[in-house]
């Protein structure tokens, strides 16, 4: 959901900004509505040689967890630029074969989009350049191992879990996705 034109910034945070506006209600009265806004998130499913790469990550406030590679979109940055930057920073990898798989807006009260890209034929071109608050070990997984990790309770990229649960109900769709990320 996008912020209405009459929304006013009432708090500017490091990640979240809070907006409020007066909203006309169906009974003729008005009320103050509120919504958050934050930078978009970019996630990547990198592949090479029939392997999928994910992060076994640790952050001070979260502990250890599995997740897709990625991060926050910076001001003025295109989502694909963010994906390429994050893949290089977090894995020291690059790809010339990118596909936008999906864009989700997980909450109605937060203006926030999550872009998920598939990066095929990735190659190691450098070292990790991690933020001070993250430790990332790159896991190289078979497709079946990748699906197991996505469905693990310690997997934090929740935006794709429902997709994989649905694909498991229709094995031909899971096989189509396997082909999509490797071919």
C-alpha positions in Angstrom: 0.0 0.0 0.0 1.3 3.5 -0.9 1.1 6.4 1.5 -1.7 8.8 0.7 -0.8 12.2 -0.6 -1.9 14.0 2.6 0.3 11.8 4.9 2.7 13.8 7.0 6.1 12.6 8.4 5.8 12.6 12.2 9.0 10.5 13.0 12.1 9.8 11.0 14.0 6.8 12.1 17.1 4.9 11.0 15.1 2.4 9.1 11.4 3.2 9.7 9.7 6.5 9.2 6.2 7.1 10.6 3.5 9.0 8.8 0.0 10.1 9.9 -3.0 11.5 8.1 -6.6 12.4 8.8 -8.9 9.8 7.2 -12.6 10.3 6.5 -14.7 7.3 7.7 -17.9 5.9 6.4 -20.0 7.4 9.1 -18.8 10.9 8.3 -16.4 11.2 11.2 -12.6 11.3 10.8 -9.7 9.5 12.5 -5.9 9.7 12.5 -4.4 6.8 10.5 -0.8 5.8 10.6 1.7 4.0 8.4 5.4 3.1 8.3 7.7 3.5 5.4 11.1 1.9 5.0 13.6 1.2 2.3 12.9 -1.7 0.0 14.6 -5.0 0.5 16.3 -6.9 -2.2 16.9 -10.7 -2.0 18.9 -12.9 -4.3 18.8 -16.6 -5.2 22.3 -17.1 -6.7 23.1 -20.2 -8.7 26.0 -21.8 -10.4 26.8 -25.4 -11.6 23.4 -26.7 -10.3 24.1 -25.3 -6.8 22.2 -22.6 -4.9 23.9 -20.3 -2.5 22.3 -19.0 0.7 23.6 -17.3 3.8 24.2 -18.9 7.2 24.2 -15.6 9.0 24.6 -14.1 12.4 23.6 -10.7 13.6 23.9 -9.3 17.1 20.2 -9.0 17.8 19.0 -12.1 15.8 21.6 -14.8 16.5 22.1 -17.4 13.8 19.7 -18.0 10.9 19.5 -19.0 7.2 18.5 -16.4 4.6 18.8 -15.4 1.0 21.6 -13.0 0.2 20.5 -9.4 0.0 19.8 -6.2 1.9 18.3 -2.7 1.9 18.0 -0.6 -1.3 19.9 2.7 -1.0 18.4 6.1 -2.0 18.5 6.5 -5.8 19.5 2.9 -6.4 17.6 0.8 -8.8 16.5 -2.6 -7.4 18.8 -4.6 -9.8 21.8 -2.3 -8.9 21.1 -3.2 -5.2 21.0 -6.9 -6.0 24.3 -6.8 -7.8 25.9 -4.7 -5.0 24.6 -7.0 -2.3 25.7 -10.2 -4.1 29.2 -8.8 -4.4 29.3 -7.5 -0.8 27.9 -10.6 0.9 29.3 -13.4 -1.3 32.1 -11.8 -3.5 30.1 -13.0 -6.5 28.8 -11.5 -9.7 26.4 -12.6 -12.5 25.5 -11.4 -15.9 22.2 -13.4 -16.0 19.5 -11.8 -13.7 15.8 -12.4 -13.6 13.3 -10.7 -11.3 11.3 -13.5 -9.8 8.8 -11.7 -7.7 8.0 -8.4 -5.9 6.0 -8.6 -2.7 4.5 -6.1 -0.3 4.2 -8.1 2.9 2.2 -5.6 5.0 -0.6 -3.2 4.4 0.5 -0.7 7.1 4.1 -0.5 5.8 5.2 1.0 2.5 7.9 -1.6 1.7 8.5 -3.8 -1.3 10.7 -6.9 -1.3 12.3 -7.7 -4.7 13.5 -11.3 -5.2 16.0 -11.9 -8.0 17.4 -15.1 -9.5 21.1 -14.7 -10.4 22.3 -17.5 -12.7 25.8 -18.6 -13.5 27.3 -16.8 -10.6 31.1 -16.6 -10.3 33.4 -15.7 -7.5 35.2 -12.4 -8.3 36.2 -11.0 -4.9 36.1 -11.3 -1.2 33.1 -10.6 1.1 32.8 -7.0 2.3 30.4 -7.3 5.2 28.7 -4.7 7.4 30.0 -4.5 10.9 26.8 -6.1 12.3 26.8 -9.2 10.2 28.7 -12.5 9.9 27.9 -14.5 6.8 29.0 -18.0 5.8 27.9 -18.9 2.3 26.3 -22.3 2.0 26.5 -24.1 -1.4 23.5 -26.4 -1.7 21.9 -28.8 -4.1 18.3 -27.8 -5.1 16.8 -30.3 -2.7 19.0 -29.0 0.2 17.9 -25.5 -0.8 14.3 -26.4 -0.5 14.9 -28.1 2.9 16.7 -24.9 4.2 13.8 -22.7 2.9 11.4 -24.8 4.9 13.6 -24.8 8.0 12.2 -22.8 11.0 15.6 -20.9 11.1 15.1 -19.6 7.6 14.4 -15.8 7.8 13.4 -15.0 4.2 9.8 -15.7 4.9 8.6 -14.1 1.7 9.4 -17.3 -0.3 8.4 -19.9 2.2 4.7 -20.0 1.1 5.8 -20.3 -2.5 7.9 -23.3 -1.7 5.1 -24.9 0.4 2.7 -24.5 -2.5 5.3 -25.9 -5.0 5.8 -28.9 -2.8 2.0 -29.6 -3.1 2.4 -29.7 -6.9 5.8 -31.4 -7.6 5.7 -30.4 -11.3 5.8 -26.7 -10.2 8.8 -27.4 -8.0 10.5 -29.1 -10.9 9.7 -26.1 -13.1 11.3 -23.8 -10.6 14.4 -26.0 -10.5 14.7 -25.7 -14.3 14.1 -22.0 -14.1 17.0 -21.3 -11.8 19.5 -23.6 -13.5 18.7 -23.2 -17.2 
